[in-house]
Amino acid sequence: MESVPYLGNTLTRWRVGSSTFLAMPERGARLMNWHVTHADGSVRDVVYWPELQSIDAFHKVRGGNPILFPFAARSFDRGEIYRWRAADGMSRPMPMHGIARQGRFKTTHLHERGFTAVLQPDEEAKAIYPFAYEFTVAYRFSPLALSCEFILSNHDTQPIPWSAGHHFYFTLPWTEGHQRKDYAIRIPAGKTFRQDATGQLISGPKLQPEELISQPELIDTLHSALRQSEVVFGPVGAPGEVRIRLGSKQVPRPEHTIVTWTSDDLAPYYCVEPWMGPPNAAEHKVGLFWVAPGQSQSFVVEISVV
């Protein structure tokens, strides 16, 4: 583990076996890059990070793993975007992907295999999500894997709602000369959804359990009712797959959701995003979880390279 100067700031680098992880815990608890060095000296990027000239808009960078908390993607209140209605009946703003990715975190544990960081909500964040709580992000790094645990602890006198998620930008293609059509993804989903213009869930496309990543219907699709906890993608008929595991049980909760997305056909990344539930959970209640006063809940995701 070492500190590295970066555009006038400092990031932390971990070398664990053949893997190298780069993160800036105080800025959104953001994992920036994960790459693997092979025995022949070649390097494979697993989690993509672009070249930057400045980190002025760090939270908007398309790369790494932005933390989506307390709610993922677009929230709505009675058709009005970027709003949400709490149990007290009051409509409040809710930015795209919530308050954590642009938030400041305090690093509470920095060690040779990862870090733990706690969100430090500013006055704006407190007005948006007006509860007494502690939101913790804990990363653990392994030679060819990582785990990330979200923990929401309720210090309030009322239940607290949440439906958080990850926005992993995976490098793809990762082999020179390959295209997206050379990669496939296996998602054992029982249902697919999309979000309409008012924030409601509508039926998604009919997809096969395994699809080429070049399949355009995958983009902006919500995959839920997962029959098993692992989602796998990688080159067709070749090693090097990425596996995403939701939780420790063989079958995750039915509300848990995988989102597949990319910005355009030429982007050097493809996002496979494990979420607690679909977007706008505070309104339609699908995938909305409540933490009772004095209690804590967690959401754990593991990523590995095979």
C-alpha positions as CSV (number, residue, x, y, z in Angstrom):
1,M,0.0,0.0,0.0
2,E,1.4,3.4,-0.9
3,S,0.3,7.0,-1.5
4,V,0.6,8.4,-5.0
5,P,0.3,12.0,-6.2
6,Y,-2.5,12.5,-8.6
7,L,-3.5,15.8,-10.2
8,G,-2.8,17.8,-7.1
9,N,-4.3,15.2,-4.8
10,T,-3.3,11.9,-3.4
11,L,-4.6,8.4,-4.2
12,T,-3.8,5.1,-2.6
13,R,-2.4,2.1,-4.5
14,W,-2.6,-1.4,-3.3
15,R,-0.6,-4.3,-4.8
16,V,-2.1,-7.6,-3.8
17,G,-0.6,-10.6,-5.7
18,S,-0.9,-9.9,-9.4
19,S,-3.6,-7.2,-8.9
20,T,-3.2,-3.5,-8.4
21,F,-6.0,-1.4,-7.0
22,L,-6.2,2.4,-7.1
23,A,-8.7,4.4,-4.9
24,M,-9.4,7.8,-3.4
25,P,-11.4,6.8,-0.3
26,E,-12.1,10.4,0.8
27,R,-13.8,11.3,-2.5
28,G,-16.9,9.2,-2.7
29,A,-15.1,6.1,-1.4
30,R,-14.3,5.6,-5.1
31,L,-12.4,2.6,-6.4
32,M,-10.8,4.1,-9.5
33,N,-8.9,1.3,-11.2
34,W,-8.2,-2.4,-10.9
35,H,-5.6,-4.0,-13.2
36,V,-3.9,-7.4,-13.3
37,T,-0.3,-8.0,-14.3
38,H,0.3,-11.3,-16.1
39,A,3.4,-13.4,-15.8
40,D,4.6,-12.2,-19.2
41,G,4.4,-8.6,-18.0
42,S,1.3,-7.7,-19.9
43,V,-1.4,-5.7,-18.1
44,R,-5.2,-6.2,-18.2
45,D,-7.5,-3.5,-17.0
46,V,-10.5,-5.0,-15.1
47,V,-12.1,-1.8,-13.9
48,Y,-11.7,1.1,-16.3
49,W,-10.4,4.6,-15.5
50,P,-9.8,7.3,-18.1
51,E,-7.0,9.7,-18.4
52,L,-7.9,13.0,-16.8
53,Q,-6.6,16.6,-16.9
54,S,-8.3,17.6,-13.7
55,I,-10.5,16.1,-10.9
56,D,-12.8,19.1,-10.7
57,A,-15.7,16.9,-11.8
58,F,-14.4,13.8,-10.2
59,H,-17.8,12.4,-9.2
60,K,-19.0,12.6,-12.8
61,V,-16.1,10.6,-14.3
62,R,-17.2,7.6,-16.3
63,G,-14.9,5.1,-14.7
64,G,-14.1,3.2,-11.5
65,N,-17.0,2.3,-9.2
66,P,-19.2,5.2,-8.2
67,I,-21.2,4.4,-5.0
68,L,-24.9,4.9,-5.4
69,F,-26.6,5.8,-2.1
70,P,-29.2,6.1,-0.7
71,F,-30.9,5.3,-4.1
72,A,-29.6,4.4,-7.5
73,A,-30.2,6.2,-10.7
74,R,-33.2,8.5,-11.2
75,S,-35.7,9.1,-8.4
76,F,-39.2,10.5,-9.0
77,D,-41.9,12.0,-6.9
78,R,-45.3,11.7,-8.7
79,G,-43.7,12.1,-12.1
80,E,-41.2,14.8,-11.1
81,I,-37.6,13.7,-11.7
82,Y,-34.8,14.0,-9.2
83,R,-37.3,14.2,-6.3
84,W,-38.3,11.7,-3.6
85,R,-41.0,11.6,-1.0
86,A,-40.1,10.4,2.5
87,A,-42.5,8.8,5.1
88,D,-43.2,12.3,6.5
89,G,-44.9,13.2,3.2
90,M,-42.4,15.9,2.3
91,S,-41.0,16.0,-1.3
92,R,-37.3,16.5,-1.3
93,P,-34.6,16.7,-4.0
94,M,-32.6,13.5,-4.8
95,P,-29.7,13.9,-7.3
96,M,-29.0,11.3,-9.9
97,H,-27.5,8.3,-8.0
98,G,-27.9,9.9,-4.6
99,I,-25.4,11.7,-2.4
100,A,-22.4,9.4,-1.9
101,R,-20.6,9.6,-5.2
102,Q,-20.1,13.4,-4.8
103,G,-19.8,13.2,-1.0
104,R,-16.8,13.3,1.2
105,F,-15.8,10.3,3.3
106,K,-13.6,9.8,6.3
107,T,-11.2,6.9,6.1
108,T,-11.5,5.0,9.3
109,H,-9.4,2.0,8.4
110,L,-6.6,1.8,5.9
111,H,-4.7,-1.4,5.6
112,E,-2.7,-3.6,3.2
113,R,-5.8,-5.3,1.9
114,G,-8.3,-2.4,1.5
115,F,-10.0,0.4,3.4
116,T,-13.1,1.4,5.3
117,A,-14.6,4.8,4.9
118,V,-17.7,6.6,6.4
119,L,-19.8,9.2,4.6
120,Q,-19.6,12.7,6.1
121,P,-22.8,14.3,4.8
122,D,-22.7,18.1,4.4
123,E,-25.7,20.4,5.0
124,E,-27.1,19.8,1.5
125,A,-26.9,16.0,1.9
126,K,-28.6,16.2,5.4
127,A,-31.5,18.2,3.9
128,I,-31.8,15.6,1.0
129,Y,-31.7,12.6,3.3
130,P,-32.7,13.9,6.7
131,F,-31.8,11.0,9.1
132,A,-29.3,10.3,11.8
133,Y,-27.3,7.4,10.3
134,E,-23.8,6.1,9.5
135,F,-23.1,4.9,6.0
136,T,-19.9,2.8,5.7
137,V,-18.1,1.4,2.6
138,A,-15.6,-1.3,3.2
139,Y,-13.4,-2.7,0.4
140,R,-11.3,-5.9,0.8
141,F,-8.8,-6.7,-2.0
142,S,-7.5,-10.2,-2.9
143,P,-5.0,-11.3,-5.6
144,L,-7.7,-11.8,-8.2
145,A,-10.8,-10.5,-6.5
146,L,-12.4,-7.7,-4.4
147,S,-15.4,-7.5,-2.1
148,C,-17.3,-4.3,-1.2
149,E,-19.7,-4.1,1.7
150,F,-22.2,-1.3,2.3
151,I,-23.4,-0.9,5.9
152,L,-26.2,1.5,6.9
153,S,-26.5,2.0,10.7
154,N,-29.6,3.7,12.0
155,H,-29.0,6.2,14.8
156,D,-32.4,7.8,14.4
157,T,-35.7,7.2,16.2
158,Q,-37.5,6.3,12.9
159,P,-36.9,3.6,10.2
160,I,-34.6,4.7,7.4
161,P,-35.2,3.7,3.7
162,W,-32.5,2.8,1.3
163,S,-31.8,0.9,-2.0
164,A,-28.1,1.4,-2.8
165,G,-25.9,0.0,-5.6
166,H,-22.6,-0.1,-7.5
167,H,-21.8,1.4,-10.9
168,F,-18.8,-0.7,-12.0
169,Y,-17.2,0.4,-15.3
170,F,-15.5,-2.7,-16.6
171,T,-12.9,-2.4,-19.3
172,L,-14.3,-4.0,-22.4
173,P,-13.0,-5.2,-24.8
174,W,-9.9,-6.1,-22.8
175,T,-8.0,-8.0,-25.5
176,E,-6.5,-6.2,-28.5
177,G,-8.5,-6.8,-31.7
178,H,-11.6,-7.9,-29.9
179,Q,-15.0,-6.3,-30.1
180,R,-18.1,-6.5,-28.0
181,K,-19.5,-9.3,-30.1
182,D,-16.6,-11.4,-29.0
183,Y,-17.9,-11.3,-25.4
184,A,-20.9,-12.9,-23.8
185,I,-22.8,-12.3,-20.5
186,R,-24.8,-14.8,-18.4
187,I,-27.5,-13.3,-16.2
188,P,-29.8,-15.9,-14.6
189,A,-32.7,-13.4,-14.4
190,G,-36.4,-14.4,-14.0
191,K,-37.6,-10.9,-15.0
192,T,-36.4,-7.9,-16.9
193,F,-37.6,-4.3,-16.5
194,R,-37.0,-0.8,-17.8
195,Q,-37.8,2.5,-16.2
196,D,-40.3,4.7,-18.1
197,A,-40.3,8.5,-18.3
198,T,-42.3,8.9,-15.1
199,G,-40.0,6.6,-13.0
200,Q,-42.3,3.5,-13.1
201,L,-41.1,0.0,-13.9
202,I,-42.3,-1.5,-17.2
203,S,-41.6,-4.8,-18.8
204,G,-38.2,-5.2,-20.3
205,P,-36.9,-7.1,-23.4
206,K,-37.0,-10.9,-23.6
207,L,-33.4,-12.0,-23.3
208,Q,-31.7,-15.4,-23.3
209,P,-29.8,-16.5,-20.2
210,E,-26.6,-15.9,-22.2
211,E,-26.3,-13.0,-24.7
212,L,-23.5,-11.4,-26.6
213,I,-22.6,-8.1,-25.0
214,S,-23.1,-6.5,-28.4
215,Q,-26.9,-7.2,-28.0
216,P,-28.4,-3.7,-28.0
217,E,-31.4,-4.8,-25.9
218,L,-29.1,-5.2,-22.9
219,I,-28.5,-1.5,-22.6
220,D,-30.6,0.1,-19.8
221,T,-32.1,-3.2,-18.8
222,L,-32.9,-4.2,-15.2
223,H,-32.5,-7.9,-14.5
224,S,-34.1,-9.2,-11.3
225,A,-35.5,-12.4,-9.8
226,L,-32.1,-13.9,-10.1
227,R,-32.1,-17.6,-9.9
228,Q,-28.5,-17.7,-8.6
229,S,-26.1,-15.2,-7.1
230,E,-23.5,-15.1,-9.8
231,V,-23.4,-13.1,-13.0
232,V,-20.5,-13.9,-15.4
233,F,-19.2,-12.2,-18.5
234,G,-16.1,-12.7,-20.7
235,P,-14.7,-13.7,-24.0
236,V,-16.6,-16.4,-25.8
237,G,-14.7,-19.7,-25.5
238,A,-11.7,-18.3,-23.8
239,P,-10.5,-17.8,-20.1
240,G,-10.5,-14.5,-18.3
241,E,-14.2,-14.2,-17.2
242,V,-15.4,-11.7,-14.6
243,R,-17.8,-13.0,-12.0
244,I,-20.1,-10.8,-9.9
245,R,-21.6,-12.3,-6.8
246,L,-24.4,-10.7,-4.8
247,G,-24.3,-11.7,-1.2
248,S,-23.3,-15.0,0.4
249,K,-26.4,-17.0,-0.4
250,Q,-26.8,-19.2,-3.5
251,V,-29.9,-17.3,-4.5
252,P,-30.1,-13.5,-3.8
253,R,-33.2,-11.7,-2.7
254,P,-35.7,-11.4,-5.6
255,E,-35.5,-7.6,-5.5
256,H,-31.8,-7.5,-6.1
257,T,-31.0,-6.2,-9.6
258,I,-28.3,-6.3,-12.2
259,V,-28.2,-3.4,-14.5
260,T,-26.4,-3.5,-17.9
261,W,-25.5,-0.3,-19.5
262,T,-22.9,1.6,-21.7
263,S,-22.9,5.1,-23.1
264,D,-22.3,4.2,-26.8
265,D,-21.0,1.5,-29.1
266,L,-17.4,2.8,-29.0
267,A,-17.0,3.4,-25.3
268,P,-14.1,1.4,-23.8
269,Y,-16.2,0.2,-20.9
270,Y,-19.3,-1.8,-20.2
271,C,-21.2,-1.4,-16.9
272,V,-22.5,-4.4,-15.1
273,E,-24.1,-3.0,-11.9
274,P,-25.3,-4.9,-8.9
275,W,-28.0,-3.0,-7.0
276,M,-30.2,-3.7,-4.0
277,G,-33.2,-3.0,-6.1
278,P,-34.4,-1.2,-9.3
279,P,-34.3,2.7,-9.6
280,N,-37.0,4.8,-7.9
281,A,-37.4,2.3,-5.1
282,A,-38.6,5.0,-2.7
283,E,-41.7,5.5,-4.8
284,H,-42.7,2.1,-6.2
285,K,-41.3,0.3,-3.2
286,V,-39.8,-2.6,-5.2
287,G,-36.3,-3.2,-3.7
288,L,-36.8,-0.6,-0.9
289,F,-35.3,-1.7,2.4
290,W,-35.9,-0.3,5.8
291,V,-33.4,-0.2,8.7
292,A,-35.0,-0.1,12.1
293,P,-33.8,2.3,14.8
294,G,-30.7,1.0,16.5
295,Q,-30.2,-1.6,13.8
296,S,-27.8,-2.0,10.8
297,Q,-28.1,-3.6,7.3
298,S,-25.5,-4.5,4.8
299,F,-25.2,-5.3,1.1
300,V,-22.2,-7.2,0.0
301,V,-20.8,-7.7,-3.6
302,E,-17.8,-9.7,-4.7
303,I,-16.0,-9.4,-8.0
304,S,-13.4,-11.9,-9.2
305,V,-11.4,-12.7,-12.3
306,V,-11.2,-16.3,-13.4
